[in-house]
Amino acid sequence: RKKFTLGMTVFMCLLGLPMITRGGIYVFQLMDFYAASGLSLLWCVFFQTIAICWVFGAKKFYLCIEEMIGYRVSMYWYVCWVFLAPAFMVFIFVFYFVRYSPITMGAYHYPAWGEVLGFAISLSSMLWVPGYAIYYLLSTKGSWSEVLRQGVTPVIKPRKEAVMAEEKARLT
């Protein structure tokens, strides 16, 4: 664990070194524009929303929330989880590309290779979601419908203590 922590610290320090050079603000702006704010985060949240509300099930999620906080939340949240949030995310994602303008820093316009590097930074975190889905579909045996059904079925098994506590709570 100590070696891993040391390795990660050195790695992150090396990644940060370009930020403290004379052109560091340009590198920072590139990282901020393409990696930290917006598109890649929206992409991951979209798939997370789909996984929770359409694969796990919004009704199950609604009941889990009720169990956690002790009362039912408004149906407004259910509608948001299932319809409004994914629709807004798709709209924002499409609108980003429709209204895309190349990154600038004051009067400085980034070169084409900077744009390519920025999109590569974004794609480095975005491609894992559909990439794993394609890998799973191609590497799992069975028909497409069986593989898809197996892939979206949760395999969460509650701990024995949690089941016992739940049964005890129901009895009292």
MOGIKA-V801387 format. One record per residue. N is the residue number from 0. RES is the residue in three letters. PSI is psi in whole degrees, 0 to 359 (none if undefined). Layout:
n: <N,N>
res: <RES,RES>
psi: <PSI,PSI>
This chain:
n: <0,1,2,3,4,5,6,7,8,9,10,11,12,13,14,15,16,17,18,19,20,21,22,23,24,25,26,27,28,29,30,31,32,33,34,35,36,37,38,39,40,41,42,43,44,45,46,47,48,49,50,51,52,53,54,55,56,57,58,59,60,61,62,63,64,65,66,67,68,69,70,71,72,73,74,75,76,77,78,79,80,81,82,83,84,85,86,87,88,89,90,91,92,93,94,95,96,97,98,99,100,101,102,103,104,105,106,107,108,109,110,111,112,113,114,115,116,117,118,119,120,121,122,123,124,125,126,127,128,129,130,131,132,133,134,135,136,137,138,139,140,141,142,143,144,145,146,147,148,149,150,151,152,153,154,155,156,157,158,159,160,161,162,163,164,165,166,167,168,169,170,171>
res: <ARG,LYS,LYS,PHE,THR,LEU,GLY,MET,THR,VAL,PHE,MET,CYS,LEU,LEU,GLY,LEU,PRO,MET,ILE,THR,ARG,GLY,GLY,ILE,TYR,VAL,PHE,GLN,LEU,MET,ASP,PHE,TYR,ALA,ALA,SER,GLY,LEU,SER,LEU,LEU,TRP,CYS,VAL,PHE,PHE,GLN,THR,ILE,ALA,ILE,CYS,TRP,VAL,PHE,GLY,ALA,LYS,LYS,PHE,TYR,LEU,CYS,ILE,GLU,GLU,MET,ILE,GLY,TYR,ARG,VAL,SER,MET,TYR,TRP,TYR,VAL,CYS,TRP,VAL,PHE,LEU,ALA,PRO,ALA,PHE,MET,VAL,PHE,ILE,PHE,VAL,PHE,TYR,PHE,VAL,ARG,TYR,SER,PRO,ILE,THR,MET,GLY,ALA,TYR,HIS,TYR,PRO,ALA,TRP,GLY,GLU,VAL,LEU,GLY,PHE,ALA,ILE,SER,LEU,SER,SER,MET,LEU,TRP,VAL,PRO,GLY,TYR,ALA,ILE,TYR,TYR,LEU,LEU,SER,THR,LYS,GLY,SER,TRP,SER,GLU,VAL,LEU,ARG,GLN,GLY,VAL,THR,PRO,VAL,ILE,LYS,PRO,ARG,LYS,GLU,ALA,VAL,MET,ALA,GLU,GLU,LYS,ALA,ARG,LEU,THR>
psi: <320,320,320,314,316,314,316,322,314,317,313,324,317,323,329,343,317,337,340,10,180,326,16,325,329,320,317,315,319,313,318,316,320,332,312,324,119,253,308,324,317,319,311,319,324,310,328,318,316,317,317,312,330,335,302,319,125,326,318,317,318,316,324,318,316,318,324,319,348,0,162,135,165,149,344,317,322,313,319,313,318,319,305,312,309,322,315,321,318,317,313,319,313,316,326,315,328,317,18,135,141,151,140,160,95,237,352,128,126,144,168,321,332,320,315,316,319,314,327,322,314,313,334,334,338,328,345,325,300,332,314,323,316,315,314,316,323,333,346,137,147,174,166,317,322,316,317,316,316,323,332,4,122,141,31,124,121,149,153,320,323,320,317,318,323,318,320,320,326,326,333,none>
